[in-house]
Amino acid sequence: MASPSLIPAGDFRTSYAADTTIFPTRTSRNFAIAGVLLLCLAPQFFSEYWLSILIQIGIFAIAALGLNILVGFTGQISIGHAAFFLFGAFTSAYISNNAPIPVFFAIPLAGVITALVGLIFGIPAARLKGLYLVIATLAAQYILLDFFSRAEWFSGGSVPASAEPFSIFGYTLRGDRQYFYVVLAYVLISYVLVTNLLRTRDGRALVAIRDHYLSAEIMGINLTKYRTLSFALAAFYAGIAGALYAHYQQVVSQEGFGIERSVLFLAMIIIGGTGSIMGTLMGTAFVVLLPESMEWISLRMKGGIIDQALSLNTNITFLREIAIGVIIIAFLMFEPDGLAHRWRQIKAYWKLYPFSH
Amino acid sequence: MAQSLEVRGVSLRFGGVRALTDVSFAINEGELFSIIGPNGAGKTSMVNCISGRYHPTEGQLFYKGRDITGLTPNARASLGIGRTFQNLALFHHMSVLDNIMVGRHHLLKNNFLTGSLYWLTGARREELQHRHKVEEIIDFLDLQSVRKATAGTLPYGLRKRVELARAMALEPSLILLDEPMAGMNFEEKEDMARYVVDLNEEFGMTVVMIEHDMGVVMDISHRVMVLDFGRKIAEGDPSAVLADPHVRRAYLGEEDEVLVDPDDVPAATESAA
């Protein structure tokens, strides 16, 4: 099997600058650009339904990216990510409703405010590890959710808060076809920013802490500072994603953002590959598409031979839930390094095909 | 000669265990100083006190005349104290290049904001400048062929070298080497000894080395300190220390026939180590 550190034949680099590019080869860069251009055409060809799924993938992929900074790159853990997501959503809705700030600026501002809240919850996290940290972030989840249900001025209490539609210089974007581009832009920007982060000083410091925190400290890295920073960064991207979600749905409610959503965010990065940026995107797409494809299969099965033979009738919907669970368990057992690892294996296989042995 | 490090009456206790008892010594700028002693003598504890892993129960440490006793390890790294570990402590999932770049953490100025904006803030230019420095170290330690390899996949001897490269990248003025030659074969030891001498002579670093191979210690160190049960039992010129009866009893083992020629010693100590 080809080692991932091997450089393909003919790929010569004559300067250090050429050696620090995001994409390893020109072909892979061109493919990525072509992919983005194709996505720009998506609103022309996709139905509203599929566009809404793409938008969901985009929004959750930003939040999952934040979680991957924390879990995959810094080696911390958080099961309170959904609360930060929700905090960003409420904050952006609140700002755009109550202050003369357009939605265009409210989204990044909500990200920054969520990052500050993440900083507060990150302070104890800098001193805790493993199971204790899990409990501390669990506390963050419940504290924030409790805050949302009590602070009616902020979240509307039991009534969902309304959020204004996205507008830019007086022009309001309406519908999925236009909002799609907003999400696409945010996904691109955040993925590029995090890629840059990881090839510079502070990103390396985070990974160093994950791999060996004692020697990271000896190398001059301030552990407390960087562990807290990683919480703030995770919260920042969760806040951005939440804000995007708020202005997409135009209502924000706590519904569906409990602990199970936090676990789902973790599932996204575990399935995609912890510590892999592209894996985050793949994992998010997988987790969002899984219920959709299961829905499709169960609809096809309805009234079919299997349905009649097992007399499933209405239980067919439960079959879907079971299948999702089984697939996630299978992933953890057979592909613990995630989709990103599988993708690298496939690439390595084709690179040497048909002489892979 | 100016003093690089002064250790004044350092004691280190873990509950009832006395790891170090009232150890004092001073290292001059540009010196190659070795710490030897039997297993469990407190050598690594001493280095941990200097690098900031442990804080001494009593006593003080001065680096270039400044009291560093209360400083954190990362603050000491920024002052120019680098070290390697006895049991490898590389960042296993990072490439060799990134491992060494981590060593330049305190010399780089970009942060999470300027780093994320890479092209706009000059972070790219800064990273590339430092890449040049890192490549110099890679050339010096002959690591060119593995610079893109993941550190965790390398064989032991190479990992030791990567760790030395990482410590060098800090551009320390005092470098602490904890058993740089442990578990190496003769040729690897010879290479490593050469690197250590070059660190000292070419790069002008003050070197503190813990090593069990008496041949190497006697050959390259300027001064030697011997620890036994956490106490300093001898310090001085290598040959003088070797002749010291306390040292022979504690570490080298007494024989009827007293060995004075340092070249004969390695065979006797290698089995002991």
Interface residues (C-beta under 8 A of the other chain):
Chain A: S3 P4 S5 I7 Y16 A17 D19 T20 L193 V194 N196 L197 R199 T200 R201 D202 G203 R204 A205 V207 A208 R210 D211 H212 L214 S215 A216 E217 I218 M219 G220 I221 N222 L223 L229 L233 G275
Chain B: S51 G52 R53 T72 P73 N74 A77 S78 G82 R83 F85 A89 L90 F91 H92 H93 M94 S95 D98 M101 V102 G103 R104 H105 H106 L108 K109 N110 N111 F112 T114 G115 S116 L117 Y118 A123 R124 E127 L128 R131 H132 E135 K148 A149 T150 T153 R166 L170
